[in-house]
Amino acid sequence: MNIIFLIAKRFLIPRNMLEGGIINIISFLGLFIGSMSIILSVAVLNGFQGILEDETRKIYGDYAIINFDYNEDKELVEKFEKNGIKYAPYYEEEFFISKNKKQSLVNLKTVDNLRFHNFYDLELIEENKNLNHGEAIIGKSLADKMDLSIGDSISIYSTNLNMSYLAMPSTKELIIKNIFQNRILRSDEFLVFTVSREYNLSNNKFTHIEMIGTIDGMILKENKNIISWKERNRQLFDATEIEKKITFFTLFLIIVVASFNLSSSVMQIATKKTREMAILSTFGMSKNSISSIFLVYGYLLATSAIVSGILFALLIIYIQNTLGVFVLNPEFYLVSILPMEISVKDISLLLFYSMIIIGLFATLPLMFIKKIRPIELINKNI
Amino acid sequence: MILSVKNLKKTFKDGDKVLEVLKGISFNLDKGDILTIKGPSGSGKSTLLSLLGTLDQPDSGEIVINQKNLKDVKDYDLIRNTHIGFIFQFHNLIAELNVVENVTIPTLIAGKKIDTDYVDELFEYFDLSNRKKSFPLDLSGGEKQRVSAMRAIINKPSIVIADEPTGNLDEHNAIKMIDLFQKLNQDFNLTFVIATHDEKVFNIGSKKTNLYDGNLLEV
């Protein structure tokens, strides 16, 4: 075994554990708690983000192709059919919705009835998902806001100010067939699904198409745009990403503070072990190698604490995901158990940043060690 | 010649005063010689050993160890590791390392692979085979000093420097240590430079000197 590693290890785990000192335990605990907190908090945020992603995909699919034109994109549709890719063409327009003197602005999504069935995974109040001409499925938040229930009739007004011959905006009457729920995205506040006799795949009235699957190898014409579900809800997902980064940064401060303790630990052991430094110097160990012992000591202490913290957090996540120990009120949180998702990327980032911080703090005491002359050490200690 | 010292001088500053500790020491040692040095406290014995051990540098003069002039040497750590073995008054073993680890420190520092057969032979020679895995705290004073001697010779050094090697031992262990030095000298043809107050140790020298007032006087 390498002598530097051997001595650092023996200094860290002495035969009498109490010799290690309380400061080692504090450093260990600080780094342990810090890393555990980061992994747990980020896992919860990942869990909620995962739910958010699932819920988004249920309504938006994976990708939307803008400027869909059946005549131009017939091959694409055939390719979808051939490869079993789920897709749903739609036309979307903003409307005012009015009922009982209450108004709201909604996105009316006119869809193909057959594909609507297979594509959108909506959580409906009633089982029946089948839509007929003149019927609509609205969101629960919208229904609550406007006191609407299944079977009610609503008037919708176009926002593009196409007036009728009586100088009144064009209106349509729709019957509410069902109500869906998707509170995470708040899309149930503004999204209304409907079908129309005038809209089908071949008459070229659908302007967009949504699909579930990958876009790898898909060649599209220049006037087409592909946007992912994430891009369509950029604000929301940017917000969750920022929240994750802030949480990571805030909790990382625990590791920074614990690193000060680590610095003290290294300093303490270096001051206690001047006799050993003198012995090693006498037998030809260079100053750099002697310093390395304390650097390795710091790294061993910190790495063991951080890795233990991560492993402990992973154990908690595993227990939570298997047994569902931490329960939530679904009325408030939409899920009944606390979601937790492990991200290898987050663990790697934590390890990477920790190693840099630990390196910095463990190196500080080495400046003191490097100033010591072997003869002084020997005269004082041997 | 294994060690040649020419006109070695060393001074220390104490405020405005300059203390001339070594005033021009010269001697030569051949392989297998035992040089014993005695002298009153503060006579400069330890300073001389520090200079010979490359732990400190002289103001002037020349030290040549095994044909290597220390003036031309840049890496003193390497010289200490390969050419010099140290035995101190106190055993100075590292408490956290077991006996075999303490003994092999110089080899590990050199980055060499440990020759287990050689180490086993040494342990047998020093009658410490049953103590390999023990820790210094579990050893008697005599055993500790034997381990310390084993550590000094593990890298087969050109010279072994011993500073009051029996100073911390009882008479029985001191006699055993003296016998061990003589045995090592005969069996391995080792060269020793020993500073001591102990007459028994002093008398084992093939060259006996007295360090007095910064000068080395042959006895």
Chai-1 contact restraints between the chains, C-beta under 6 A:
chainA,res_idxA,chainB,res_idxB,connection_type,confidence,min_distance_angstrom,max_distance_angstrom,comment,restraint_id
A,I3,B,L108,contact,1.0,0.0,6.0,A-B,restraint_1
A,R10,B,E96,contact,1.0,0.0,6.0,A-B,restraint_2
A,P14,B,E96,contact,1.0,0.0,6.0,A-B,restraint_3
A,E276,B,I94,contact,1.0,0.0,6.0,A-B,restraint_4
A,I279,B,N92,contact,1.0,0.0,6.0,A-B,restraint_5
A,T282,B,F86,contact,1.0,0.0,6.0,A-B,restraint_6
A,F283,B,I105,contact,1.0,0.0,6.0,A-B,restraint_7
A,F283,B,P106,contact,1.0,0.0,6.0,A-B,restraint_8
A,F283,B,I109,contact,1.0,0.0,6.0,A-B,restraint_9
A,G284,B,D77,contact,1.0,0.0,6.0,A-B,restraint_10
A,G284,B,R80,contact,1.0,0.0,6.0,A-B,restraint_11
A,G284,B,N81,contact,1.0,0.0,6.0,A-B,restraint_12
A,G284,B,I109,contact,1.0,0.0,6.0,A-B,restraint_13
A,M285,B,I109,contact,1.0,0.0,6.0,A-B,restraint_14
A,S286,B,D77,contact,1.0,0.0,6.0,A-B,restraint_15
A,I375,B,L55,contact,1.0,0.0,6.0,A-B,restraint_16
A,I375,B,D56,contact,1.0,0.0,6.0,A-B,restraint_17
A,I378,B,L55,contact,1.0,0.0,6.0,A-B,restraint_18
A,I382,B,F88,contact,1.0,0.0,6.0,A-B,restraint_19
A,I382,B,N92,contact,1.0,0.0,6.0,A-B,restraint_20
